[in-house]
Amino acid sequence: TGAPRGKGNRKGYFIQTDAAINPGNSGGALVDINGRLVGVNTAIISRSGGSIGIGFAVPANLVGRVVAAAQRGDEELARPWLGLAAQTVTGEIAEALGLERPGGVLVNHIHPDSPFASAGLYVGDIVLAIDGEEVNSPSELSFRTATLGTGHRATVRYQREGREREATVTLARAPETPPRDRTVLREPGRLRGLAVMNVNPAVIDEAELPLSAEGVVVAGLDGPARRSGLKPRDLILGVNGERVRSVDDLAHLVRRGGPLELQVQRDGRRGSLKLGG
C-alpha cells in the first residue's frame, strides 16, 4: 500500500518465467542462480489453477522506479510519453528497406509534440537503442524509457537512410496543451449529460487514442446522452458539417438546437450519428 499508481490504461511489460507462482506468491522475489533480484512475481497462466504454467514478473529496474517514487511521496508513477507509433523491424521489413539484418523499431507515426520529434526524429527512422540498451519492439522501447523516468536526457541511437545517428531526447510526460477543459453539456436535448474533453497529448496517452486524434473526446455519458449512441473514447469531429476543434465549439453548436448530425470517429473509423433536437 502507499505505492504510486501508473496513470492511464497501458499494457504492462513483464518477464516470462517458468518459476512456480502459487496463490499468495504475488509480490515475491524472482531471483537468478546467483541470488540477484530479477523481478517481482505478479501472475501465472495455468490451465489447472496450480503452479504449473507460465509465470510473469515485473522487472526489478521498473520496480525500483516505483519504490523510489513512493519514497518521495508521489501518488502516481510518472511515465515518459513516447508520442510515436512504431513496429518491430522483422526480416521482411529489413529486406524491403535494404538492411543487413532485422533489428530496432520503425517509426510509423510521430506526434508533433513528441520528445522524439523535438530531438529530430522523423517517420521512417529506425530506433536502435536507448542509452546503450537495444530496443527490438515497441513494448521494449516503452519499457526502456519507463525505467529511465521523466526528466532524463537519453541518448537515442537510430538509423536513417542507411546511416546510424545519435540524438538526445529529454523524456517527459505528455503535455496538457491545450487544456483538456472537461465539460458536461447541460443544454436540453439528446446530448444533455455528455461529458467531453479537448484532445491533447495527455488525453491521447491516457485514453490510448490514435496520435492523429483531433476534435473532442467523449469522457462520460449521463442522462439523455446515454441513449445517444455515443461511447466513451469516441471522437466528435463535427456537428452538422461544421468542424469541432474544442469543447467550446461543440457546446456552441449544440446550443443552436434542432436536429444534430455528429461526425464521429470510433476505433479508427469515421461515420455520422443523427440525433433529434
C-alpha positions in Angstrom: 0.0 0.0 0.0 1.1 3.6 -0.5 2.8 2.8 -3.8 2.2 5.3 -6.6 -0.2 4.3 -9.3 0.6 4.3 -13.0 -1.7 6.7 -14.9 -3.7 5.5 -18.0 -4.6 2.1 -19.3 -1.3 0.7 -20.6 -0.1 -2.8 -21.4 2.5 -3.9 -18.9 6.0 -5.2 -19.6 6.8 -8.5 -17.9 9.5 -11.1 -17.6 8.1 -14.5 -18.7 9.3 -17.3 -16.4 8.6 -21.0 -15.7 9.2 -20.4 -11.9 6.3 -21.7 -9.8 3.9 -19.0 -8.7 1.3 -20.3 -6.3 -1.7 -18.3 -5.0 -0.2 -15.8 -2.5 3.2 -15.7 -4.2 2.4 -12.4 -6.0 4.9 -9.8 -4.7 7.5 -12.4 -4.0 11.1 -12.2 -5.4 12.2 -13.7 -8.6 16.0 -14.3 -8.3 18.6 -15.7 -10.6 21.0 -18.5 -9.9 23.3 -16.1 -8.0 20.5 -14.7 -5.8 20.2 -11.4 -7.6 16.8 -9.9 -7.8 15.4 -10.1 -11.3 11.8 -9.2 -10.8 8.7 -9.3 -8.6 6.3 -12.2 -9.3 2.9 -11.0 -10.4 0.7 -13.6 -12.1 0.5 -17.0 -13.7 -1.4 -18.5 -16.6 -2.3 -22.1 -15.6 -4.9 -24.5 -17.0 -5.2 -26.3 -13.7 -5.0 -23.3 -11.4 -1.9 -24.7 -9.8 1.8 -23.7 -10.1 2.3 -25.5 -13.4 2.1 -22.8 -16.1 3.7 -19.6 -17.4 4.6 -17.0 -14.8 5.1 -13.3 -15.2 7.2 -10.9 -13.1 7.6 -7.1 -13.1 11.3 -6.3 -14.0 13.4 -5.3 -11.0 14.5 -2.0 -12.5 10.9 -0.9 -13.1 10.0 -1.9 -9.5 13.0 0.2 -8.4 11.4 3.3 -10.0 8.1 2.6 -8.3 9.8 2.2 -4.9 11.8 5.5 -5.4 8.6 7.3 -6.4 6.8 6.0 -3.3 9.7 7.1 -1.0 9.4 10.6 -2.5 5.7 10.6 -1.6 4.5 10.6 -5.2 0.9 9.4 -5.6 1.4 8.1 -9.1 4.3 6.9 -11.3 5.1 9.4 -14.0 5.9 7.6 -17.2 7.6 9.3 -20.1 5.4 9.8 -23.2 6.8 8.5 -26.4 4.5 10.3 -28.8 5.2 7.9 -31.6 3.8 4.7 -33.1 6.3 2.1 -34.2 6.6 -1.5 -35.3 9.3 -4.2 -34.9 11.7 -4.4 -37.9 11.1 -8.0 -39.0 13.2 -9.9 -41.5 10.7 -9.0 -44.3 10.8 -5.3 -43.4 14.6 -5.4 -43.2 14.8 -6.9 -46.6 12.3 -4.3 -48.1 14.4 -1.5 -46.6 17.7 -2.9 -47.8 19.0 -3.5 -44.2 21.7 -6.1 -43.5 19.7 -7.6 -40.6 16.5 -7.1 -38.7 16.6 -5.0 -35.5 15.2 -1.9 -33.9 11.7 -0.4 -34.3 10.5 1.5 -37.4 8.7 4.8 -36.6 5.4 4.8 -38.5 3.9 8.0 -37.0 5.1 10.7 -34.7 3.2 13.4 -32.9 4.4 17.0 -33.4 4.8 17.4 -29.7 6.7 14.1 -29.2 10.0 14.5 -27.4 11.5 12.3 -30.2 10.2 14.8 -32.8 11.8 17.6 -30.8 15.1 15.6 -30.9 14.9 15.5 -34.7 13.5 12.0 -35.4 11.1 11.5 -38.4 8.7 8.9 -39.7 10.8 6.2 -41.4 13.7 6.4 -38.8 14.6 3.1 -37.1 15.3 3.4 -33.3 18.1 1.0 -32.4 18.9 1.8 -28.8 18.2 4.0 -25.8 21.2 4.9 -23.5 23.1 1.9 -25.0 20.3 -0.6 -24.4 19.0 -2.2 -27.7 15.3 -2.0 -28.4 13.7 -4.5 -30.8 10.0 -4.0 -30.2 7.6 -1.1 -29.4 7.0 -2.6 -25.9 10.7 -2.7 -25.2 11.1 0.9 -26.3 8.3 1.8 -23.8 9.9 -0.2 -21.1 13.4 1.3 -21.5 12.0 4.8 -21.3 9.8 3.9 -18.3 12.8 2.7 -16.3 14.7 5.9 -17.1 11.9 8.2 -16.0 10.8 11.7 -16.8 13.4 14.4 -16.9 16.1 12.0 -18.0 18.2 13.1 -21.1 18.5 9.9 -23.0 20.9 9.1 -25.9 19.0 7.6 -28.8 20.8 5.7 -31.5 18.8 5.4 -34.7 19.2 4.8 -38.4 18.1 7.0 -41.3 18.7 6.2 -44.9 21.3 3.5 -44.0 23.3 5.7 -41.7 23.4 5.5 -37.9 22.9 8.7 -36.0 22.5 9.8 -32.4 20.2 12.3 -30.7 19.4 13.4 -27.2 15.8 13.0 -26.1 14.5 14.7 -22.9 12.0 12.3 -21.6 8.8 14.0 -20.3 5.1 13.4 -19.6 2.6 14.1 -22.3 1.8 17.8 -22.3 -1.6 19.2 -21.3 -1.7 21.6 -24.2 -4.4 22.8 -24.9 -6.1 22.3 -21.5 -8.5 19.3 -21.6 -11.3 21.5 -20.2 -13.6 18.6 -19.2 -17.1 19.9 -19.8 -20.6 18.4 -19.2 -23.2 19.6 -21.7 -26.3 20.9 -19.8 -28.4 22.1 -22.8 -31.8 20.3 -23.1 -31.8 17.7 -25.8 -30.3 14.3 -26.7 -26.7 15.3 -25.6 -27.6 16.5 -22.1 -25.2 14.9 -19.7 -22.5 14.3 -22.3 -19.0 14.8 -20.8 -16.3 15.8 -23.3 -12.7 16.9 -23.2 -10.3 18.7 -25.6 -7.9 16.3 -27.3 -4.3 16.9 -26.2 -1.2 14.7 -25.9 -2.0 13.8 -22.3 -5.6 12.8 -23.2 -4.3 10.8 -26.2 -1.9 9.0 -23.9 -4.4 8.2 -21.1 -7.3 7.2 -23.4 -5.0 5.3 -25.8 -6.3 7.4 -28.8 -4.6 7.5 -32.2 -1.7 10.0 -32.3 -3.6 11.8 -35.1 -6.7 12.2 -32.9 -8.4 15.6 -33.1 -11.6 17.3 -32.1 -13.1 16.4 -28.7 -13.3 13.0 -27.0 -16.3 11.6 -25.1 -15.3 11.2 -21.5 -18.6 10.1 -20.0 -22.3 9.8 -20.6 -25.2 10.5 -18.2 -28.9 11.4 -18.6 -30.3 11.6 -22.1 -26.7 11.3 -23.6 -26.6 7.7 -22.5 -29.2 7.0 -25.3 -27.4 9.0 -27.9 -25.4 6.1 -29.4 -22.1 7.7 -28.4 -19.5 5.7 -26.4 -16.5 6.7 -24.2 -13.4 7.4 -26.3 -15.5 8.4 -29.3 -14.0 11.4 -31.1 -16.5 14.1 -32.2 -15.1 15.8 -35.2 -18.0 17.9 -36.4 -21.7 18.9 -36.0 -24.0 19.5 -38.9 -21.0 19.8 -41.2 -19.1 22.3 -39.1 -15.8 21.3 -37.7 -15.4 20.9 -33.9 -12.0 21.9 -32.6 -12.8 22.3 -28.9 -15.4 21.7 -26.3 -16.5 25.3 -26.7 -17.1 24.7 -30.4 -19.3 21.7 -29.5 -21.3 23.5 -26.8 -21.9 26.4 -29.1 -23.2 24.2 -32.0 -25.4 22.2 -29.6 -26.9 25.4 -28.2 -28.3 26.2 -31.6 -30.9 23.5 -31.1 -32.6 21.5 -33.8 -31.6 18.1 -35.2 -27.9 17.2 -34.9 -25.7 15.2 -37.2 -22.4 14.3 -35.5 -19.3 13.4 -37.4 -17.7 10.7 -35.2 -14.6 8.6 -35.2 -14.6 5.3 -33.3 -11.8 2.7 -33.4 -10.2 4.5 -36.4 -13.5 4.5 -38.4 -15.4 7.6 -39.3 -19.2 7.9 -39.6 -22.2 10.0 -38.8 -24.7 9.9 -36.0 -28.1 11.6 -36.4 -30.0 12.8 -33.4 -33.3 14.7 -33.0 -33.4 18.1 -31.4 
